[in-house]
Amino acid sequence: MRRRLFTRLAAVSVLLAAAACGSSDGGGTSDAGASSGGVTTVEVGLIPIVDVAPLYLGQKKGFFEKHGLKLEFTTAQGGAAVVPGVASGQFQFGFSNVTSLMIAQSNNVPIKAVANAIASTGVEGEDFSAITVGEDSPIRSPKDLEGKRVAINTLKNINETSVRASVRKAGGDPDKVKFVELAFDQMPAALDSGQIDAAQVVEPALATVKSQGGRVIASPLVDVAPDLTVALYFTSTRYAQQNPEVVEKFRKATAESLAYADAHPDEARQIVTTYTKIPAAVLEKVTLPKWPAEPNRASIEALMKLGEDDGLFKSTPDLDKLLP
């Protein structure tokens, strides 16, 4: 599989530029990605984390091939970088956290969610995402993060919002937290070396932090809402309009892949080794997310309210238009 890392993009300015590109160039037309033999090749932008295991697993098990699709993957640091790639036609589908999608829509970026992706486990201390600190850190509570350097993968997004929610819940002032942007796979080393005071990490980086003696002080996604829908698979509205059959095939194959991954956690863990460098011993300790068939709208509304409080949206997102 072909992977390439592309540069992080500033949320608002680049999203607006991507919207313009999506409406002016030929990306995402019905001819793009077509191949012989009745199989359509589509490129998917995603993040190399445990969350996307179902797509890799579904490709391996033949679910996408059965529906006439072949997936090629492009990796990015965060969902905010995937959005403009989809909007401009660079890839036909993408994986992104819900907040990135709501930010994009509030900036008139033409995107549409087509399938569910992941959800929090909903269990405090046993989620695939956590705020972590070093073994000897004096930090015991999210309240103690005031004035501290906290790493998140992208600023002004779901992880910042969720960390702020945990700090607020613990009685602290989230405006006093010093957020630092850092890729998930770089967080364990940065935390271990003292470069940062805390890190909001997801699997498999979370398991690596724990293997280094790191401690979990909060489960921020759980603090946002019970059973929070964290991410969705999406496409551009243009591609959806021009290729409804391909979108439907992707939706069905993704649904099969989610169900299979949820029912076969050992296989889901194993597939992670094909696109990350996580050691087998650490992989065994990875906490898997939930992969439900449908998004939890109530949890997305709670996340949207927090995003509004944090000033992330230019206008209130229209969930009726955004959600599948």
C-alpha positions as CSV (number, residue, x, y, z in Angstrom):
1,M,0.0,0.0,0.0
2,R,1.2,3.4,-0.8
3,R,1.6,5.9,2.0
4,R,2.9,9.4,2.1
5,L,2.9,12.0,4.8
6,F,1.7,15.4,3.7
7,T,2.1,18.8,5.5
8,R,-0.2,19.9,8.2
9,L,-2.5,22.7,7.1
10,A,-3.9,25.6,9.0
11,A,-7.6,24.9,9.7
12,V,-9.6,27.9,8.6
13,S,-7.5,29.4,5.8
14,V,-6.7,26.1,4.1
15,L,-10.2,24.7,4.5
16,L,-11.6,27.8,2.7
17,A,-9.0,27.4,0.0
18,A,-9.9,23.7,-0.3
19,A,-13.5,24.6,-0.7
20,A,-12.6,26.9,-3.6
21,C,-10.5,24.1,-5.2
22,G,-13.3,21.6,-4.8
23,S,-15.6,23.8,-6.8
24,S,-13.2,24.7,-9.6
25,D,-11.1,21.7,-10.5
26,G,-11.8,18.3,-11.9
27,G,-10.9,16.3,-8.8
28,G,-13.4,13.7,-7.7
29,T,-15.1,13.2,-11.0
30,S,-16.7,9.9,-12.0
31,D,-13.6,9.1,-14.1
32,A,-11.2,9.4,-11.2
33,G,-10.0,6.1,-9.8
34,A,-11.7,3.9,-12.3
35,S,-9.8,0.8,-13.3
36,S,-10.4,-2.2,-15.5
37,G,-12.2,-5.4,-14.5
38,G,-15.1,-3.5,-12.8
39,V,-13.0,-2.5,-9.8
40,T,-12.8,1.2,-8.8
41,T,-9.7,2.4,-7.0
42,V,-10.4,5.1,-4.4
43,E,-7.9,6.9,-2.3
44,V,-8.6,7.4,1.4
45,G,-6.9,10.0,3.6
46,L,-6.5,8.8,7.2
47,I,-4.4,8.8,10.4
48,P,-2.1,5.8,11.2
49,I,-3.8,5.0,14.5
50,V,-5.8,2.0,15.8
51,D,-9.1,3.8,14.9
52,V,-8.8,2.9,11.2
53,A,-8.0,-0.8,11.7
54,P,-11.4,-1.8,10.2
55,L,-10.5,-0.3,6.8
56,Y,-7.2,-2.2,6.6
57,L,-8.9,-5.3,7.9
58,G,-11.8,-5.0,5.5
59,Q,-9.4,-4.6,2.6
60,K,-7.5,-7.7,3.7
61,K,-10.7,-9.7,4.1
62,G,-12.0,-8.8,0.7
63,F,-15.1,-6.8,1.8
64,F,-14.2,-3.8,-0.4
65,E,-13.2,-6.0,-3.4
66,K,-16.6,-7.8,-3.1
67,H,-18.2,-4.4,-3.6
68,G,-16.0,-3.5,-6.5
69,L,-13.6,-1.2,-4.7
70,K,-9.8,-1.2,-4.0
71,L,-8.5,1.2,-1.4
72,E,-5.3,3.1,-1.4
73,F,-4.3,5.0,1.7
74,T,-2.6,8.3,2.4
75,T,-1.6,9.2,5.9
76,A,-1.8,12.5,7.8
77,Q,-1.2,13.9,11.3
78,G,-4.8,14.7,12.0
79,G,-8.3,15.0,10.6
80,A,-7.9,18.7,10.0
81,A,-5.3,17.9,7.3
82,V,-7.5,15.2,5.7
83,V,-10.5,17.5,5.1
84,P,-8.9,19.8,2.4
85,G,-7.6,16.7,0.6
86,V,-11.1,15.3,0.3
87,A,-12.7,18.7,-0.5
88,S,-10.2,19.3,-3.3
89,G,-10.5,15.8,-4.9
90,Q,-7.0,14.7,-3.8
91,F,-8.7,11.7,-2.2
92,Q,-12.2,10.4,-2.7
93,F,-12.8,9.5,1.0
94,G,-11.3,10.5,4.3
95,F,-11.3,9.7,8.0
96,S,-11.7,12.6,10.4
97,N,-12.8,13.5,13.9
98,V,-16.3,15.0,14.1
99,T,-15.0,18.4,15.2
100,S,-12.8,18.8,12.1
101,L,-15.9,18.0,10.0
102,M,-18.0,20.5,11.9
103,I,-15.4,23.2,11.6
104,A,-15.1,22.5,7.8
105,Q,-18.9,22.7,7.3
106,S,-19.0,26.0,9.3
107,N,-16.5,27.4,6.8
108,N,-18.7,26.2,3.9
109,V,-16.3,23.4,2.9
110,P,-18.4,21.0,0.7
111,I,-18.2,17.7,2.6
112,K,-20.6,14.9,3.7
113,A,-20.2,12.1,6.1
114,V,-21.0,8.7,4.6
115,A,-20.2,6.1,7.3
116,N,-19.5,5.8,11.0
117,A,-15.9,5.3,12.1
118,I,-15.3,5.0,15.9
119,A,-16.7,5.7,19.3
120,S,-15.3,6.0,22.8
121,T,-15.6,3.0,25.0
122,G,-17.4,5.2,27.4
123,V,-15.4,3.8,30.4
124,E,-13.3,6.2,32.5
125,G,-9.7,5.0,32.7
126,E,-10.3,2.3,30.0
127,D,-10.7,4.3,26.8
128,F,-8.5,4.3,23.7
129,S,-7.8,8.0,24.4
130,A,-6.3,9.5,27.6
131,I,-4.5,12.4,29.1
132,T,-1.2,11.0,30.3
133,V,1.7,12.2,32.4
134,G,5.2,10.8,33.2
135,E,5.7,8.2,35.9
136,D,7.2,10.7,38.3
137,S,5.0,13.7,37.4
138,P,3.4,15.7,40.3
139,I,0.3,16.1,38.1
140,R,-2.5,14.1,39.5
141,S,-5.6,15.7,38.1
142,P,-6.6,17.7,34.9
143,K,-6.9,20.7,37.2
144,D,-3.1,20.5,37.7
145,L,-2.6,21.1,33.9
146,E,-3.0,24.9,34.5
147,G,0.2,26.5,33.2
148,K,1.5,23.2,31.9
149,R,2.5,22.1,28.4
150,V,0.0,19.6,27.1
151,A,0.5,17.9,23.7
152,I,-2.4,17.4,21.3
153,N,-2.2,16.3,17.7
154,T,-3.9,19.4,16.2
155,L,-4.8,22.7,17.8
156,K,-8.3,24.0,18.0
157,N,-9.9,20.6,17.4
158,I,-11.6,17.7,19.1
159,N,-8.6,16.8,21.4
160,E,-8.2,20.4,22.6
161,T,-11.9,20.6,23.2
162,S,-12.0,17.3,25.1
163,V,-8.9,18.2,27.2
164,R,-10.5,21.5,28.1
165,A,-13.7,19.6,29.1
166,S,-11.7,17.4,31.5
167,V,-9.9,20.4,33.0
168,R,-13.2,22.2,33.4
169,K,-14.8,19.2,35.0
170,A,-11.9,18.9,37.5
171,G,-12.4,22.5,38.5
172,G,-9.6,24.0,36.6
173,D,-9.3,26.9,34.1
174,P,-8.7,25.4,30.6
175,D,-7.6,28.9,29.3
176,K,-4.5,28.5,31.4
177,V,-3.4,25.3,29.7
178,K,-0.5,25.7,27.2
179,F,-1.4,23.4,24.3
180,V,1.4,22.1,22.0
181,E,0.8,20.6,18.6
182,L,2.6,17.2,18.2
183,A,2.0,14.0,16.2
184,F,0.6,11.1,18.2
185,D,3.6,8.9,17.5
186,Q,6.0,11.6,18.8
187,M,4.2,12.1,22.1
188,P,5.6,9.1,24.1
189,A,9.2,10.2,23.5
190,A,8.4,13.9,24.2
191,L,6.7,12.9,27.4
192,D,9.4,10.6,28.5
193,S,12.1,13.2,27.9
194,G,10.2,16.0,29.7
195,Q,9.8,18.1,26.6
196,I,6.1,18.3,27.5
197,D,4.2,17.9,30.8
198,A,1.3,15.9,29.6
199,A,-0.1,14.4,26.4
200,Q,-3.5,13.6,25.1
201,V,-2.7,10.4,23.3
202,V,-4.7,7.7,21.5
203,E,-3.8,4.1,20.7
204,P,-1.3,2.8,19.9
205,A,0.7,5.7,21.3
206,L,-1.3,5.3,24.6
207,A,0.0,1.8,25.1
208,T,3.6,3.0,24.4
209,V,3.2,5.7,27.1
210,K,2.0,3.2,29.6
211,S,4.9,0.8,28.7
212,Q,7.3,3.7,29.7
213,G,5.6,4.0,33.1
214,G,3.3,6.9,32.1
215,R,0.1,7.4,34.1
216,V,-3.5,8.2,32.9
217,I,-5.1,11.1,34.7
218,A,-8.3,11.4,32.7
219,S,-10.3,10.0,29.8
220,P,-11.2,13.2,28.0
221,L,-13.5,11.7,25.4
222,V,-15.6,10.1,28.1
223,D,-15.8,13.5,29.9
224,V,-17.4,15.0,26.7
225,A,-20.3,12.6,26.5
226,P,-21.2,8.9,27.2
227,D,-20.4,6.7,24.1
228,L,-19.1,9.7,22.2
229,T,-18.9,9.4,18.4
230,V,-15.4,10.5,17.8
231,A,-14.9,10.2,14.0
232,L,-16.6,9.5,10.7
233,Y,-15.7,8.6,7.1
234,F,-16.6,11.3,4.6
235,T,-16.4,12.4,1.0
236,S,-17.0,15.7,-0.8
237,T,-20.5,16.7,-1.8
238,R,-19.4,16.9,-5.4
239,Y,-18.0,13.4,-5.4
240,A,-21.2,12.1,-3.7
241,Q,-23.4,13.7,-6.3
242,Q,-21.3,12.5,-9.3
243,N,-20.6,9.0,-7.9
244,P,-23.5,7.9,-5.7
245,E,-22.9,4.2,-6.6
246,V,-19.3,4.3,-5.5
247,V,-20.3,6.1,-2.3
248,E,-22.9,3.4,-1.5
249,K,-20.4,0.7,-2.2
250,F,-17.9,2.3,0.2
251,R,-20.6,2.8,2.8
252,K,-21.7,-0.9,2.7
253,A,-18.1,-2.3,2.7
254,T,-17.1,0.0,5.6
255,A,-20.2,-1.2,7.6
256,E,-19.1,-4.8,7.1
257,S,-15.6,-3.9,8.1
258,L,-16.7,-2.1,11.3
259,A,-18.8,-5.1,12.3
260,Y,-16.1,-7.6,11.6
261,A,-13.4,-5.6,13.5
262,D,-15.8,-5.2,16.4
263,A,-16.4,-9.0,16.5
264,H,-12.8,-10.0,15.9
265,P,-10.6,-7.8,18.2
266,D,-7.6,-10.0,17.9
267,E,-7.5,-9.6,14.1
268,A,-8.1,-5.9,14.5
269,R,-5.0,-5.7,16.8
270,Q,-2.9,-7.7,14.4
271,I,-3.7,-5.6,11.3
272,V,-2.4,-2.5,13.2
273,T,1.1,-4.0,12.9
274,T,0.9,-3.6,9.1
275,Y,0.7,0.2,9.2
276,T,2.3,1.2,12.5
277,K,5.6,0.3,14.1
278,I,4.1,-0.7,17.5
279,P,5.9,-3.7,19.1
280,A,3.9,-6.9,19.6
281,A,4.3,-6.8,23.4
282,V,2.8,-3.3,23.4
283,L,0.1,-4.2,20.9
284,E,-1.4,-6.7,23.4
285,K,-2.1,-3.9,25.8
286,V,-3.8,-1.6,23.3
287,T,-7.4,-0.6,24.3
288,L,-9.6,-0.8,21.2
289,P,-12.3,1.7,20.5
290,K,-15.8,0.8,19.7
291,W,-16.8,0.5,16.1
292,P,-20.6,0.9,16.1
293,A,-22.7,0.8,12.9
294,E,-24.3,4.2,13.5
295,P,-23.1,7.6,14.9
296,N,-24.5,8.7,18.3
297,R,-26.2,12.1,17.4
298,A,-26.7,13.1,21.0
299,S,-23.0,12.8,21.7
300,I,-22.2,14.8,18.6
301,E,-24.5,17.6,19.7
302,A,-22.7,17.7,23.1
303,L,-19.4,17.9,21.2
304,M,-20.8,20.7,19.0
305,K,-21.9,22.7,22.1
306,L,-18.3,22.5,23.5
307,G,-16.9,23.5,20.2
308,E,-19.2,26.5,20.2
309,D,-18.1,27.4,23.7
310,D,-14.5,27.2,22.5
311,G,-15.2,29.5,19.5
312,L,-14.2,26.8,16.9
313,F,-17.1,27.4,14.5
314,K,-17.7,30.3,12.1
315,S,-21.4,29.4,12.2
316,T,-23.4,26.7,13.9
317,P,-22.8,23.4,12.0
318,D,-25.9,21.8,10.3
319,L,-25.8,18.2,11.5
320,D,-28.7,17.2,9.3
321,K,-26.6,18.0,6.2
322,L,-23.3,16.7,7.7
323,L,-24.3,13.4,9.2
324,P,-24.9,10.2,7.1
